[in-house]
Amino acid sequence: MRPVIYGIVFIVIGAIYIRKPTIFRRGLWMKTSIAIRTLSETNYTRYLRGLGYVLVIAGIVLILSKMI
């Protein structure tokens, strides 16, 4: 049951990153995230959208692995 829960959490977080990739580009994260400090705005958006897709795929794999 845990892989299904983790899969759902990964899918939700991935969907948030895909939908709104600049959600963490303010406040405390501006000073601590290396990606925010080193990447340009467009590259950071690409990076987080790519991370979102990876998380969604990982979530689907976790859910399907439990069903098999």
mmCIF file of the N, C-alpha and C atoms, coordinates in Angstrom:
data_MODEL
# 
_entry.id   MODEL 
# 
loop_
_atom_site.group_PDB 
_atom_site.id 
_atom_site.type_symbol 
_atom_site.label_atom_id 
_atom_site.label_alt_id 
_atom_site.label_comp_id 
_atom_site.label_asym_id 
_atom_site.label_entity_id 
_atom_site.label_seq_id 
_atom_site.pdbx_PDB_ins_code 
_atom_site.Cartn_x 
_atom_site.Cartn_y 
_atom_site.Cartn_z 
_atom_site.occupancy 
_atom_site.B_iso_or_equiv 
_atom_site.pdbx_formal_charge 
_atom_site.auth_seq_id 
_atom_site.auth_comp_id 
_atom_site.auth_asym_id 
_atom_site.auth_atom_id 
_atom_site.pdbx_PDB_model_num 
ATOM 1   N N  . MET A 1 1  ? 0.810  -1.205 0.000   1.00 0.00 ? 1  MET A N  1 
ATOM 2   C CA . MET A 1 1  ? 0.000  0.000  0.000   1.00 0.00 ? 1  MET A CA 1 
ATOM 3   C C  . MET A 1 1  ? 0.854  1.270  0.000   1.00 0.00 ? 1  MET A C  1 
ATOM 4   N N  . ARG A 1 2  ? 2.012  1.194  0.641   1.00 0.00 ? 2  ARG A N  1 
ATOM 5   C CA . ARG A 1 2  ? 2.863  2.385  0.682   1.00 0.00 ? 2  ARG A CA 1 
ATOM 6   C C  . ARG A 1 2  ? 3.349  2.841  -0.693  1.00 0.00 ? 2  ARG A C  1 
ATOM 7   N N  . PRO A 1 3  ? 3.739  1.916  -1.588  1.00 0.00 ? 3  PRO A N  1 
ATOM 8   C CA . PRO A 1 3  ? 4.162  2.403  -2.910  1.00 0.00 ? 3  PRO A CA 1 
ATOM 9   C C  . PRO A 1 3  ? 3.064  3.175  -3.639  1.00 0.00 ? 3  PRO A C  1 
ATOM 10  N N  . VAL A 1 4  ? 1.817  2.794  -3.427  1.00 0.00 ? 4  VAL A N  1 
ATOM 11  C CA . VAL A 1 4  ? 0.711  3.507  -4.072  1.00 0.00 ? 4  VAL A CA 1 
ATOM 12  C C  . VAL A 1 4  ? 0.608  4.925  -3.511  1.00 0.00 ? 4  VAL A C  1 
ATOM 13  N N  . ILE A 1 5  ? 0.743  5.060  -2.203  1.00 0.00 ? 5  ILE A N  1 
ATOM 14  C CA . ILE A 1 5  ? 0.679  6.387  -1.573  1.00 0.00 ? 5  ILE A CA 1 
ATOM 15  C C  . ILE A 1 5  ? 1.848  7.247  -2.036  1.00 0.00 ? 5  ILE A C  1 
ATOM 16  N N  . TYR A 1 6  ? 3.064  6.659  -2.045  1.00 0.00 ? 6  TYR A N  1 
ATOM 17  C CA . TYR A 1 6  ? 4.227  7.412  -2.518  1.00 0.00 ? 6  TYR A CA 1 
ATOM 18  C C  . TYR A 1 6  ? 4.065  7.787  -3.994  1.00 0.00 ? 6  TYR A C  1 
ATOM 19  N N  . GLY A 1 7  ? 3.503  6.881  -4.781  1.00 0.00 ? 7  GLY A N  1 
ATOM 20  C CA . GLY A 1 7  ? 3.274  7.162  -6.192  1.00 0.00 ? 7  GLY A CA 1 
ATOM 21  C C  . GLY A 1 7  ? 2.316  8.324  -6.391  1.00 0.00 ? 7  GLY A C  1 
ATOM 22  N N  . ILE A 1 8  ? 1.245  8.341  -5.603  1.00 0.00 ? 8  ILE A N  1 
ATOM 23  C CA . ILE A 1 8  ? 0.287  9.444  -5.693  1.00 0.00 ? 8  ILE A CA 1 
ATOM 24  C C  . ILE A 1 8  ? 0.940  10.763 -5.292  1.00 0.00 ? 8  ILE A C  1 
ATOM 25  N N  . VAL A 1 9  ? 1.748  10.729 -4.238  1.00 0.00 ? 9  VAL A N  1 
ATOM 26  C CA . VAL A 1 9  ? 2.444  11.946 -3.794  1.00 0.00 ? 9  VAL A CA 1 
ATOM 27  C C  . VAL A 1 9  ? 3.406  12.434 -4.886  1.00 0.00 ? 9  VAL A C  1 
ATOM 28  N N  . PHE A 1 10 ? 4.155  11.515 -5.492  1.00 0.00 ? 10 PHE A N  1 
ATOM 29  C CA . PHE A 1 10 ? 5.063  11.896 -6.575  1.00 0.00 ? 10 PHE A CA 1 
ATOM 30  C C  . PHE A 1 10 ? 4.301  12.517 -7.741  1.00 0.00 ? 10 PHE A C  1 
ATOM 31  N N  . ILE A 1 11 ? 3.166  11.926 -8.099  1.00 0.00 ? 11 ILE A N  1 
ATOM 32  C CA . ILE A 1 11 ? 2.377  12.445 -9.215  1.00 0.00 ? 11 ILE A CA 1 
ATOM 33  C C  . ILE A 1 11 ? 1.851  13.842 -8.901  1.00 0.00 ? 11 ILE A C  1 
ATOM 34  N N  . VAL A 1 12 ? 1.391  14.053 -7.673  1.00 0.00 ? 12 VAL A N  1 
ATOM 35  C CA . VAL A 1 12 ? 0.876  15.376 -7.298  1.00 0.00 ? 12 VAL A CA 1 
ATOM 36  C C  . VAL A 1 12 ? 1.983  16.425 -7.325  1.00 0.00 ? 12 VAL A C  1 
ATOM 37  N N  . ILE A 1 13 ? 3.131  16.099 -6.744  1.00 0.00 ? 13 ILE A N  1 
ATOM 38  C CA . ILE A 1 13 ? 4.245  17.052 -6.738  1.00 0.00 ? 13 ILE A CA 1 
ATOM 39  C C  . ILE A 1 13 ? 4.723  17.312 -8.166  1.00 0.00 ? 13 ILE A C  1 
ATOM 40  N N  . GLY A 1 14 ? 4.820  16.254 -8.975  1.00 0.00 ? 14 GLY A N  1 
ATOM 41  C CA . GLY A 1 14 ? 5.220  16.417 -10.370 1.00 0.00 ? 14 GLY A CA 1 
ATOM 42  C C  . GLY A 1 14 ? 4.251  17.285 -11.146 1.00 0.00 ? 14 GLY A C  1 
ATOM 43  N N  . ALA A 1 15 ? 2.959  17.096 -10.902 1.00 0.00 ? 15 ALA A N  1 
ATOM 44  C CA . ALA A 1 15 ? 1.955  17.912 -11.595 1.00 0.00 ? 15 ALA A CA 1 
ATOM 45  C C  . ALA A 1 15 ? 2.070  19.379 -11.194 1.00 0.00 ? 15 ALA A C  1 
ATOM 46  N N  . ILE A 1 16 ? 2.369  19.625 -9.928  1.00 0.00 ? 16 ILE A N  1 
ATOM 47  C CA . ILE A 1 16 ? 2.564  21.013 -9.480  1.00 0.00 ? 16 ILE A CA 1 
ATOM 48  C C  . ILE A 1 16 ? 3.775  21.622 -10.177 1.00 0.00 ? 16 ILE A C  1 
ATOM 49  N N  . TYR A 1 17 ? 4.868  20.859 -10.269 1.00 0.00 ? 17 TYR A N  1 
ATOM 50  C CA . TYR A 1 17 ? 6.062  21.373 -10.954 1.00 0.00 ? 17 TYR A CA 1 
ATOM 51  C C  . TYR A 1 17 ? 5.811  21.613 -12.434 1.00 0.00 ? 17 TYR A C  1 
ATOM 52  N N  . ILE A 1 18 ? 5.032  20.754 -13.071 1.00 0.00 ? 18 ILE A N  1 
ATOM 53  C CA . ILE A 1 18 ? 4.736  20.939 -14.492 1.00 0.00 ? 18 ILE A CA 1 
ATOM 54  C C  . ILE A 1 18 ? 3.828  22.147 -14.686 1.00 0.00 ? 18 ILE A C  1 
ATOM 55  N N  . ARG A 1 19 ? 2.818  22.263 -13.854 1.00 0.00 ? 19 ARG A N  1 
ATOM 56  C CA . ARG A 1 19 ? 1.816  23.326 -13.991 1.00 0.00 ? 19 ARG A CA 1 
ATOM 57  C C  . ARG A 1 19 ? 2.361  24.700 -13.622 1.00 0.00 ? 19 ARG A C  1 
ATOM 58  N N  . LYS A 1 20 ? 3.115  24.773 -12.529 1.00 0.00 ? 20 LYS A N  1 
ATOM 59  C CA . LYS A 1 20 ? 3.613  26.059 -12.041 1.00 0.00 ? 20 LYS A CA 1 
ATOM 60  C C  . LYS A 1 20 ? 5.062  25.887 -11.584 1.00 0.00 ? 20 LYS A C  1 
ATOM 61  N N  . PRO A 1 21 ? 6.012  25.900 -12.520 1.00 0.00 ? 21 PRO A N  1 
ATOM 62  C CA . PRO A 1 21 ? 7.397  25.600 -12.170 1.00 0.00 ? 21 PRO A CA 1 
ATOM 63  C C  . PRO A 1 21 ? 8.099  26.678 -11.342 1.00 0.00 ? 21 PRO A C  1 
ATOM 64  N N  . THR A 1 22 ? 7.557  27.879 -11.295 1.00 0.00 ? 22 THR A N  1 
ATOM 65  C CA . THR A 1 22 ? 8.226  28.941 -10.538 1.00 0.00 ? 22 THR A CA 1 
ATOM 66  C C  . THR A 1 22 ? 7.626  29.111 -9.141  1.00 0.00 ? 22 THR A C  1 
ATOM 67  N N  . ILE A 1 23 ? 6.981  28.067 -8.629  1.00 0.00 ? 23 ILE A N  1 
ATOM 68  C CA . ILE A 1 23 ? 6.296  28.173 -7.339  1.00 0.00 ? 23 ILE A CA 1 
ATOM 69  C C  . ILE A 1 23 ? 7.289  28.411 -6.193  1.00 0.00 ? 23 ILE A C  1 
ATOM 70  N N  . PHE A 1 24 ? 8.494  27.865 -6.298  1.00 0.00 ? 24 PHE A N  1 
ATOM 71  C CA . PHE A 1 24 ? 9.471  28.020 -5.219  1.00 0.00 ? 24 PHE A CA 1 
ATOM 72  C C  . PHE A 1 24 ? 10.532 29.067 -5.532  1.00 0.00 ? 24 PHE A C  1 
ATOM 73  N N  . ARG A 1 25 ? 10.299 29.924 -6.488  1.00 0.00 ? 25 ARG A N  1 
ATOM 74  C CA . ARG A 1 25 ? 11.304 30.918 -6.874  1.00 0.00 ? 25 ARG A CA 1 
ATOM 75  C C  . ARG A 1 25 ? 11.136 32.217 -6.099  1.00 0.00 ? 25 ARG A C  1 
ATOM 76  N N  . ARG A 1 26 ? 10.890 32.110 -4.833  1.00 0.00 ? 26 ARG A N  1 
ATOM 77  C CA . ARG A 1 26 ? 10.776 33.312 -3.993  1.00 0.00 ? 26 ARG A CA 1 
ATOM 78  C C  . ARG A 1 26 ? 11.107 32.954 -2.547  1.00 0.00 ? 26 ARG A C  1 
ATOM 79  N N  . GLY A 1 27 ? 11.311 33.969 -1.757  1.00 0.00 ? 27 GLY A N  1 
ATOM 80  C CA . GLY A 1 27 ? 11.518 33.778 -0.317  1.00 0.00 ? 27 GLY A CA 1 
ATOM 81  C C  . GLY A 1 27 ? 12.826 33.099 0.033   1.00 0.00 ? 27 GLY A C  1 
ATOM 82  N N  . LEU A 1 28 ? 12.761 32.177 0.960   1.00 0.00 ? 28 LEU A N  1 
ATOM 83  C CA . LEU A 1 28 ? 13.936 31.475 1.483   1.00 0.00 ? 28 LEU A CA 1 
ATOM 84  C C  . LEU A 1 28 ? 14.666 30.695 0.396   1.00 0.00 ? 28 LEU A C  1 
ATOM 85  N N  . TRP A 1 29 ? 13.920 30.149 -0.556  1.00 0.00 ? 29 TRP A N  1 
ATOM 86  C CA . TRP A 1 29 ? 14.541 29.319 -1.592  1.00 0.00 ? 29 TRP A CA 1 
ATOM 87  C C  . TRP A 1 29 ? 15.495 30.127 -2.466  1.00 0.00 ? 29 TRP A C  1 
ATOM 88  N N  . MET A 1 30 ? 15.282 31.423 -2.590  1.00 0.00 ? 30 MET A N  1 
ATOM 89  C CA . MET A 1 30 ? 16.153 32.241 -3.438  1.00 0.00 ? 30 MET A CA 1 
ATOM 90  C C  . MET A 1 30 ? 17.592 32.220 -2.951  1.00 0.00 ? 30 MET A C  1 
ATOM 91  N N  . LYS A 1 31 ? 17.789 32.103 -1.645  1.00 0.00 ? 31 LYS A N  1 
ATOM 92  C CA . LYS A 1 31 ? 19.139 32.143 -1.088  1.00 0.00 ? 31 LYS A CA 1 
ATOM 93  C C  . LYS A 1 31 ? 19.757 30.762 -0.952  1.00 0.00 ? 31 LYS A C  1 
ATOM 94  N N  . THR A 1 32 ? 18.946 29.704 -0.914  1.00 0.00 ? 32 THR A N  1 
ATOM 95  C CA . THR A 1 32 ? 19.482 28.377 -0.629  1.00 0.00 ? 32 THR A CA 1 
ATOM 96  C C  . THR A 1 32 ? 19.585 27.469 -1.845  1.00 0.00 ? 32 THR A C  1 
ATOM 97  N N  . SER A 1 33 ? 18.750 27.645 -2.836  1.00 0.00 ? 33 SER A N  1 
ATOM 98  C CA . SER A 1 33 ? 18.749 26.740 -3.980  1.00 0.00 ? 33 SER A CA 1 
ATOM 99  C C  . SER A 1 33 ? 19.843 27.110 -4.975  1.00 0.00 ? 33 SER A C  1 
ATOM 100 N N  . ILE A 1 34 ? 20.706 26.154 -5.253  1.00 0.00 ? 34 ILE A N  1 
ATOM 101 C CA . ILE A 1 34 ? 21.780 26.384 -6.219  1.00 0.00 ? 34 ILE A CA 1 
ATOM 102 C C  . ILE A 1 34 ? 21.192 26.537 -7.617  1.00 0.00 ? 34 ILE A C  1 
ATOM 103 N N  . ALA A 1 35 ? 20.148 25.767 -7.922  1.00 0.00 ? 35 ALA A N  1 
ATOM 104 C CA . ALA A 1 35 ? 19.534 25.850 -9.253  1.00 0.00 ? 35 ALA A CA 1 
ATOM 105 C C  . ALA A 1 35 ? 18.957 27.235 -9.506  1.00 0.00 ? 35 ALA A C  1 
ATOM 106 N N  . ILE A 1 36 ? 18.344 27.833 -8.509  1.00 0.00 ? 36 ILE A N  1 
ATOM 107 C CA . ILE A 1 36 ? 17.759 29.162 -8.688  1.00 0.00 ? 36 ILE A CA 1 
ATOM 108 C C  . ILE A 1 36 ? 18.855 30.196 -8.902  1.00 0.00 ? 36 ILE A C  1 
ATOM 109 N N  . ARG A 1 37 ? 19.948 30.049 -8.162  1.00 0.00 ? 37 ARG A N  1 
ATOM 110 C CA . ARG A 1 37 ? 21.010 31.048 -8.262  1.00 0.00 ? 37 ARG A CA 1 
ATOM 111 C C  . ARG A 1 37 ? 21.824 30.927 -9.538  1.00 0.00 ? 37 ARG A C  1 
ATOM 112 N N  . THR A 1 38 ? 21.964 29.717 -10.092 1.00 0.00 ? 38 THR A N  1 
ATOM 113 C CA . THR A 1 38 ? 22.871 29.545 -11.223 1.00 0.00 ? 38 THR A CA 1 
ATOM 114 C C  . THR A 1 38 ? 22.182 29.501 -12.583 1.00 0.00 ? 38 THR A C  1 
ATOM 115 N N  . LEU A 1 39 ? 20.916 29.098 -12.630 1.00 0.00 ? 39 LEU A N  1 
ATOM 116 C CA . LEU A 1 39 ? 20.227 28.970 -13.916 1.00 0.00 ? 39 LEU A CA 1 
ATOM 117 C C  . LEU A 1 39 ? 19.447 30.237 -14.245 1.00 0.00 ? 39 LEU A C  1 
ATOM 118 N N  . SER A 1 40 ? 19.320 30.486 -15.537 1.00 0.00 ? 40 SER A N  1 
ATOM 119 C CA . SER A 1 40 ? 18.479 31.615 -15.957 1.00 0.00 ? 40 SER A CA 1 
ATOM 120 C C  . SER A 1 40 ? 17.013 31.242 -15.740 1.00 0.00 ? 40 SER A C  1 
ATOM 121 N N  . GLU A 1 41 ? 16.137 32.199 -15.914 1.00 0.00 ? 41 GLU A N  1 
ATOM 122 C CA . GLU A 1 41 ? 14.695 31.974 -15.693 1.00 0.00 ? 41 GLU A CA 1 
ATOM 123 C C  . GLU A 1 41 ? 14.152 30.872 -16.604 1.00 0.00 ? 41 GLU A C  1 
ATOM 124 N N  . THR A 1 42 ? 14.511 30.908 -17.885 1.00 0.00 ? 42 THR A N  1 
ATOM 125 C CA . THR A 1 42 ? 13.986 29.907 -18.822 1.00 0.00 ? 42 THR A CA 1 
ATOM 126 C C  . THR A 1 42 ? 14.571 28.524 -18.547 1.00 0.00 ? 42 THR A C  1 
ATOM 127 N N  . ASN A 1 43 ? 15.865 28.474 -18.245 1.00 0.00 ? 43 ASN A N  1 
ATOM 128 C CA . ASN A 1 43 ? 16.477 27.178 -17.947 1.00 0.00 ? 43 ASN A CA 1 
ATOM 129 C C  . ASN A 1 43 ? 15.961 26.601 -16.639 1.00 0.00 ? 43 ASN A C  1 
ATOM 130 N N  . TYR A 1 44 ? 15.705 27.438 -15.670 1.00 0.00 ? 44 TYR A N  1 
ATOM 131 C CA . TYR A 1 44 ? 15.134 26.965 -14.407 1.00 0.00 ? 44 TYR A CA 1 
ATOM 132 C C  . TYR A 1 44 ? 13.729 26.407 -14.621 1.00 0.00 ? 44 TYR A C  1 
ATOM 133 N N  . THR A 1 45 ? 12.948 27.059 -15.462 1.00 0.00 ? 45 THR A N  1 
ATOM 134 C CA . THR A 1 45 ? 11.605 26.573 -15.782 1.00 0.00 ? 45 THR A CA 1 
ATOM 135 C C  . THR A 1 45 ? 11.681 25.223 -16.485 1.00 0.00 ? 45 THR A C  1 
ATOM 136 N N  . ARG A 1 46 ? 12.601 25.086 -17.444 1.00 0.00 ? 46 ARG A N  1 
ATOM 137 C CA . ARG A 1 46 ? 12.792 23.798 -18.125 1.00 0.00 ? 46 ARG A CA 1 
ATOM 138 C C  . ARG A 1 46 ? 13.217 22.717 -17.142 1.00 0.00 ? 46 ARG A C  1 
ATOM 139 N N  . TYR A 1 47 ? 14.129 23.060 -16.255 1.00 0.00 ? 47 TYR A N  1 
ATOM 140 C CA . TYR A 1 47 ? 14.636 22.107 -15.268 1.00 0.00 ? 47 TYR A CA 1 
ATOM 141 C C  . TYR A 1 47 ? 13.501 21.599 -14.376 1.00 0.00 ? 47 TYR A C  1 
ATOM 142 N N  . LEU A 1 48 ? 12.689 22.489 -13.862 1.00 0.00 ? 48 LEU A N  1 
ATOM 143 C CA . LEU A 1 48 ? 11.616 22.058 -12.970 1.00 0.00 ? 48 LEU A CA 1 
ATOM 144 C C  . LEU A 1 48 ? 10.513 21.319 -13.715 1.00 0.00 ? 48 LEU A C  1 
ATOM 145 N N  . ARG A 1 49 ? 10.212 21.706 -14.937 1.00 0.00 ? 49 ARG A N  1 
ATOM 146 C CA . ARG A 1 49 ? 9.222  20.945 -15.713 1.00 0.00 ? 49 ARG A CA 1 
ATOM 147 C C  . ARG A 1 49 ? 9.744  19.542 -15.999 1.00 0.00 ? 49 ARG A C  1 
ATOM 148 N N  . GLY A 1 50 ? 11.015 19.424 -16.325 1.00 0.00 ? 50 GLY A N  1 
ATOM 149 C CA . GLY A 1 50 ? 11.621 18.102 -16.532 1.00 0.00 ? 50 GLY A CA 1 
ATOM 150 C C  . GLY A 1 50 ? 11.577 17.269 -15.267 1.00 0.00 ? 50 GLY A C  1 
ATOM 151 N N  . LEU A 1 51 ? 11.864 17.893 -14.143 1.00 0.00 ? 51 LEU A N  1 
ATOM 152 C CA . LEU A 1 51 ? 11.777 17.203 -12.858 1.00 0.00 ? 51 LEU A CA 1 
ATOM 153 C C  . LEU A 1 51 ? 10.342 16.768 -12.581 1.00 0.00 ? 51 LEU A C  1 
ATOM 154 N N  . GLY A 1 52 ? 9.394  17.608 -12.949 1.00 0.00 ? 52 GLY A N  1 
ATOM 155 C CA . GLY A 1 52 ? 7.987  17.252 -12.784 1.00 0.00 ? 52 GLY A CA 1 
ATOM 156 C C  . GLY A 1 52 ? 7.612  16.033 -13.600 1.00 0.00 ? 52 GLY A C  1 
ATOM 157 N N  . TYR A 1 53 ? 8.059  15.976 -14.853 1.00 0.00 ? 53 TYR A N  1 
ATOM 158 C CA . TYR A 1 53 ? 7.774  14.812 -15.687 1.00 0.00 ? 53 TYR A CA 1 
ATOM 159 C C  . TYR A 1 53 ? 8.408  13.544 -15.112 1.00 0.00 ? 53 TYR A C  1 
ATOM 160 N N  . VAL A 1 54 ? 9.632  13.675 -14.616 1.00 0.00 ? 54 VAL A N  1 
ATOM 161 C CA . VAL A 1 54 ? 10.304 12.524 -14.004 1.00 0.00 ? 54 VAL A CA 1 
ATOM 162 C C  . VAL A 1 54 ? 9.534  12.040 -12.776 1.00 0.00 ? 54 VAL A C  1 
ATOM 163 N N  . LEU A 1 55 ? 9.053  12.966 -11.958 1.00 0.00 ? 55 LEU A N  1 
ATOM 164 C CA . LEU A 1 55 ? 8.288  12.575 -10.774 1.00 0.00 ? 55 LEU A CA 1 
ATOM 165 C C  . LEU A 1 55 ? 6.962  11.905 -11.144 1.00 0.00 ? 55 LEU A C  1 
ATOM 166 N N  . VAL A 1 56 ? 6.301  12.412 -12.166 1.00 0.00 ? 56 VAL A N  1 
ATOM 167 C CA . VAL A 1 56 ? 5.046  11.795 -12.601 1.00 0.00 ? 56 VAL A CA 1 
ATOM 168 C C  . VAL A 1 56 ? 5.299  10.372 -13.105 1.00 0.00 ? 56 VAL A C  1 
ATOM 169 N N  . ILE A 1 57 ? 6.336  10.198 -13.897 1.00 0.00 ? 57 ILE A N  1 
ATOM 170 C CA . ILE A 1 57 ? 6.669  8.863  -14.409 1.00 0.00 ? 57 ILE A CA 1 
ATOM 171 C C  . ILE A 1 57 ? 7.046  7.933  -13.259 1.00 0.00 ? 57 ILE A C  1 
ATOM 172 N N  . ALA A 1 58 ? 7.833  8.434  -12.304 1.00 0.00 ? 58 ALA A N  1 
ATOM 173 C CA . ALA A 1 58 ? 8.197  7.616  -11.148 1.00 0.00 ? 58 ALA A CA 1 
ATOM 174 C C  . ALA A 1 58 ? 6.966  7.228  -10.332 1.00 0.00 ? 58 ALA A C  1 
ATOM 175 N N  . GLY A 1 59 ? 6.029  8.143  -10.188 1.00 0.00 ? 59 GLY A N  1 
ATOM 176 C CA . GLY A 1 59 ? 4.800  7.839  -9.463  1.00 0.00 ? 59 GLY A CA 1 
ATOM 177 C C  . GLY A 1 59 ? 3.977  6.780  -10.164 1.00 0.00 ? 59 GLY A C  1 
ATOM 178 N N  . ILE A 1 60 ? 3.886  6.873  -11.484 1.00 0.00 ? 60 ILE A N  1 
ATOM 179 C CA . ILE A 1 60 ? 3.149  5.870  -12.254 1.00 0.00 ? 60 ILE A CA 1 
ATOM 180 C C  . ILE A 1 60 ? 3.816  4.502  -12.125 1.00 0.00 ? 60 ILE A C  1 
ATOM 181 N N  . VAL A 1 61 ? 5.144  4.476  -12.193 1.00 0.00 ? 61 VAL A N  1 
ATOM 182 C CA . VAL A 1 61 ? 5.873  3.211  -12.047 1.00 0.00 ? 61 VAL A CA 1 
ATOM 183 C C  . VAL A 1 61 ? 5.629  2.612  -10.655 1.00 0.00 ? 61 VAL A C  1 
ATOM 184 N N  . LEU A 1 62 ? 5.646  3.435  -9.630  1.00 0.00 ? 62 LEU A N  1 
ATOM 185 C CA . LEU A 1 62 ? 5.383  2.920  -8.280  1.00 0.00 ? 62 LEU A CA 1 
ATOM 186 C C  . LEU A 1 62 ? 3.987  2.337  -8.166  1.00 0.00 ? 62 LEU A C  1 
ATOM 187 N N  . ILE A 1 63 ? 3.014  3.026  -8.718  1.00 0.00 ? 63 ILE A N  1 
ATOM 188 C CA . ILE A 1 63 ? 1.627  2.539  -8.644  1.00 0.00 ? 63 ILE A CA 1 
ATOM 189 C C  . ILE A 1 63 ? 1.485  1.241  -9.442  1.00 0.00 ? 63 ILE A C  1 
ATOM 190 N N  . LEU A 1 64 ? 2.050  1.203  -10.635 1.00 0.00 ? 64 LEU A N  1 
ATOM 191 C CA . LEU A 1 64 ? 1.937  -0.003 -11.458 1.00 0.00 ? 64 LEU A CA 1 
ATOM 192 C C  . LEU A 1 64 ? 2.709  -1.172 -10.883 1.00 0.00 ? 64 LEU A C  1 
ATOM 193 N N  . SER A 1 65 ? 3.825  -0.901 -10.212 1.00 0.00 ? 65 SER A N  1 
ATOM 194 C CA . SER A 1 65 ? 4.605  -1.995 -9.627  1.00 0.00 ? 65 SER A CA 1 
ATOM 195 C C  . SER A 1 65 ? 3.841  -2.685 -8.506  1.00 0.00 ? 65 SER A C  1 
ATOM 196 N N  . LYS A 1 66 ? 3.014  -1.962 -7.829  1.00 0.00 ? 66 LYS A N  1 
ATOM 197 C CA . LYS A 1 66 ? 2.212  -2.550 -6.765  1.00 0.00 ? 66 LYS A CA 1 
ATOM 198 C C  . LYS A 1 66 ? 1.060  -3.367 -7.328  1.00 0.00 ? 66 LYS A C  1 
ATOM 199 N N  . MET A 1 67 ? 0.555  -2.973 -8.496  1.00 0.00 ? 67 MET A N  1 
ATOM 200 C CA . MET A 1 67 ? -0.571 -3.685 -9.100  1.00 0.00 ? 67 MET A CA 1 
ATOM 201 C C  . MET A 1 67 ? -0.150 -5.011 -9.745  1.00 0.00 ? 67 MET A C  1 
ATOM 202 N N  . ILE A 1 68 ? 1.091  -5.111 -10.131 1.00 0.00 ? 68 ILE A N  1 
ATOM 203 C CA . ILE A 1 68 ? 1.572  -6.343 -10.816 1.00 0.00 ? 68 ILE A CA 1 
ATOM 204 C C  . ILE A 1 68 ? 1.834  -7.448 -9.829  1.00 0.00 ? 68 ILE A C  1 
# 
